[in-house]
């Protein structure tokens, strides 16, 4: 479960990075 949360956070960070670019 903790891994899932970590993955979601990472995914969001990547999406934000792409959106910012």
Backbone as a printed PyTorch tensor [residue, N CA C, xyz], in Angstrom:
tensor([[[  0.8420,  -1.2020,   0.0000],
         [  0.0000,   0.0000,   0.0000],
         [  0.8820,   1.2590,   0.0000]],

        [[  1.8980,   1.2420,   0.8300],
         [  2.7710,   2.4130,   0.9010],
         [  3.4600,   2.6470,  -0.4480]],

        [[  3.8280,   1.5530,  -1.1070],
         [  4.4920,   1.6700,  -2.4040],
         [  3.5540,   2.3280,  -3.4160]],

        [[  2.2620,   1.9620,  -3.3350],
         [  1.2790,   2.5350,  -4.2540],
         [  1.2100,   4.0500,  -4.0800]],

        [[  1.1770,   4.5030,  -2.8330],
         [  1.1040,   5.9420,  -2.5580],
         [  2.3500,   6.6310,  -3.0980]],

        [[  3.5020,   6.0090,  -2.8900],
         [  4.7580,   6.5850,  -3.3610],
         [  4.7520,   6.7020,  -4.8800]],

        [[  4.2620,   5.6620,  -5.5420],
         [  4.2070,   5.6770,  -7.0050],
         [  3.2750,   6.7830,  -7.5020]],

        [[  2.1350,   6.9260,  -6.8420],
         [  1.1700,   7.9650,  -7.2470],
         [  1.8090,   9.3380,  -7.1210]],

        [[  2.5110,   9.5650,  -6.0140],
         [  3.1620,  10.8610,  -5.7950],
         [  4.1910,  11.1150,  -6.8900]],

        [[  4.9330,  10.0670,  -7.2320],
         [  5.9540,  10.2120,  -8.2630],
         [  5.3030,  10.5330,  -9.6020]],

        [[  4.2180,   9.8490,  -9.9160],
         [  3.5060,  10.0780, -11.1760],
         [  3.0280,  11.5240, -11.2660]],

        [[  2.4560,  12.0180, -10.1810],
         [  1.9600,  13.3940, -10.1550],
         [  3.1160,  14.3710, -10.3700]],

        [[  4.2350,  14.1100,  -9.7260],
         [  5.4050,  14.9870,  -9.8670],
         [  5.8490,  15.0360, -11.3250]],

        [[  5.8650,  13.8750, -11.9910],
         [  6.2770,  13.8190, -13.3950],
         [  5.2770,  14.5810, -14.2620]],

        [[  3.9890,  14.3760, -13.9950],
         [  2.9540,  15.0630, -14.7820],
         [  3.0890,  16.5740, -14.6300]],

        [[  3.3400,  17.0330, -13.4100],
         [  3.4950,  18.4680, -13.1660],
         [  4.7160,  18.9840, -13.9250]],

        [[  5.7870,  18.2060, -13.9160],
         [  7.0150,  18.6150, -14.6180],
         [  6.7320,  18.7820, -16.1030]],

        [[  6.0080,  17.8180, -16.6810],
         [  5.6860,  17.8810, -18.1150],
         [  4.7670,  19.0760, -18.3920]],

        [[  3.8010,  19.2900, -17.5130],
         [  2.8550,  20.3910, -17.7020],
         [  3.5760,  21.7380, -17.5860]],

        [[  4.5410,  21.8250, -16.6870],
         [  5.2880,  23.0670, -16.4880],
         [  6.1430,  23.3620, -17.7160]],

        [[  6.5610,  22.3030, -18.4090],
         [  7.4020,  22.4640, -19.5890],
         [  6.5230,  22.8210, -20.7790]]])
